[in-house]
Amino acid sequence: MSADTVIINGDFWDSYFVSFEEFLNSEWQKLFSLLKQKHAVYIYGNHDPQAKISKGYLQFADKAAAFFEFKSGGRTFYVEHGDRLSKPLQDRLSWLKLPLFIKKVHNFSEYLSAKMLKNRTPANYFKARSLFARARKGKEKEVALVLAHSHLPVKDDKNNNYGTGYIGYGYGSYLLVTEDKVSRVESDY
């Protein structure tokens, strides 16, 4: 599959564990030239908020923003990570203020969710449904919403709602938008 543009819909790196500078100098930098060739657009997420990112994003993306709109095949797509639509996790769970060990326990649960369930957990379904309901307010039904915060791969053509899913721990899901359709792609790697 080939793409003209790649949209990174948040959580490209994890500020809970590394700084942006550490990320820029990590093994991920091997992908940066490919992303630049594809005119990548970088959407901030809850793990990689705008406040923690420097102009270093220009190493892998042409643009960085809280959301991005584009047209394809006569349709308008509105892309955002989706974390702004839910109460910040830091406000709901005090574990983010706990030592790194506890955060690693959370990461292990994400690993199990990705490896065993392909992120199809009841919690992710609930989160996706509520995020799409909040995001839809004030938007025309014809506008396709693309969110990532729930980590759930969603392809709901009837309601024009799409979830990019998750890439990590040997499992990946993403969306491919062509002139006439949206395809959900999932694979193990």
N, C-alpha and C positions, 0 to 999 in steps of 0.2 A: 504494500500500500504506500502511496505517496501522498504528501500533503503540501499545499502551498504555504499554509500558515499553521503554526502550532500554538495553541492557547494553553498555558499552564494555569490551571484553575486552583491555585493556592496550595499551601503545605508542601512546597517543593523542597524545603529544608525545614528543620525543626529547631526553633530558637530556644526551646526548653533544654536542649542538649548541647548545641554548638552556637557559636557566634556566626554572623553572616560572613565575616572574613575567613573563619575556619571552613565554612561551606565552600566559599569561592576557591579555596586552595586544596579542596578535597578531591577524591577520585571523580566526583561529579563533573569536574571541569573538562573531562574527556568528551562530554556531550555538548559543551557550550558552542563549539563551532558549528555543529549540526543544527542546533537550535537557532543560531544566528542566520544560517542559510535559509531556514524556514520562517524567518521574520517573526520569531516568537513574541507573544504577548504574555506578560506575567501578571496574573491577578493575585493580590495579596490574600492570605488566608489567616486563620487564627494561630497557626504554628509559625508563620512567617509574616508578622504584621509590618505594615509600612514604616512604623516608627523604628524598627530594627534593621532597616534595609538602606544601604547607601546607593550611590550611582553605580556601584559595582554590578548591579543587575544588567547594565549595558554589555557586560561580557557574554550574556546568553540571551538577552531579549532586546527587541527594538523599543518596547513600550512597557511600562508598569502602571497599573491602575487598580482601583477598588472594584471596577466593573468594566465590561467591554461590550459594545454592540457591533454587530456586523450583519450584512445581508447576504443571503445565498439562495439562489433559485426563487427570488421574489419574496422570500420570508425574512423577517427580522428576528435575530437571535440576541437575547440579553444574557450575558454570562457574568456570574459573580460566584465567589466561593460559597457564601451563604451564612457565614458565621455571624454577621451583623444582624441576622434575622432571629437569632436565638440569644437568650441571656448569656453573657460571657461565662464560659466554664469556670473561670477564676472566681466569679461571683457565686456560682452554684456549688462548687466543690472546693473545700479547703485543701484537698490533697496537693494542689499545685503549689502550695506554700510549704509542703513537706519536703524532706530530703530526696535526693536523686533516686534512692532505692525505690521509693514508692512510685515515682514516675516510671521507673523501669518495669515495675509490676504492671502498670497500665499499658506500657508498650507490649508486654508479653500477652496481655489480653487482646490487643490489636492483632498481634501475630496469630493467635489462635482463631480469631474471627476471620482473618484473611485466608489462612491455610485450610481451615476445616469447613467454613461456612460461606466462603466467597463474599463475606460481609453481609450476608442475608440474615441478619439477626433481627428479632422483634424490635429491639431498641432502634436500630437503623431504619426500619420501615416506619416506625412512629415518628422519628426525627425528620425523615424525608417528607412525609405527608404534611407535617406542621410547617416545615420550611417552605414548601411549595405554596401552601395556603397563604402564608404571610407575604411571600414574594409576588404572588399573583395580584394582590391588592394594588389598584392603581395602574395595572398593566392590561392592555388589550388582550383578549383571548388569543388573537392571531400571533402575538409575540411569543416566540419559543423561549422558555426559561431553561437555563442550563446552570445547575448548582452542583457543588461537590462536597459540602460540609458533612453530609450524612454518610459519606463513603459508599453509598448504595448505588449500584448501577441501575439506572432507570431509563426506560424507553416507553413513554406514555404519549403516543401520537395523538390520541383522542383529546387529551387535555393540554397538549403542547408542552409537557414537562419532561425534562431530561436530567439525569444524574450521571456525572462522569465516572463515578465509582472510585476506585482506589488502585494504586500501584505500590506494591511492597510485599516483602516476604515470599517472593516467588509467584505471586498472583497479580495480574494486571487487568484493569478494565478502563476503557476510554470510549469516547464518541468520535465517529468519523462523519463529518457533515459534507455532503456533496450537493451539487446543484438541486437534485430532486428528492433527497432523502437524508434521514439521520440513521446511522447504523451504530449499534452497540457492539463493541469488540471486547471479548474476554479471552485471556490466555494464561496459561501457566508458563513460567520461565525458570 
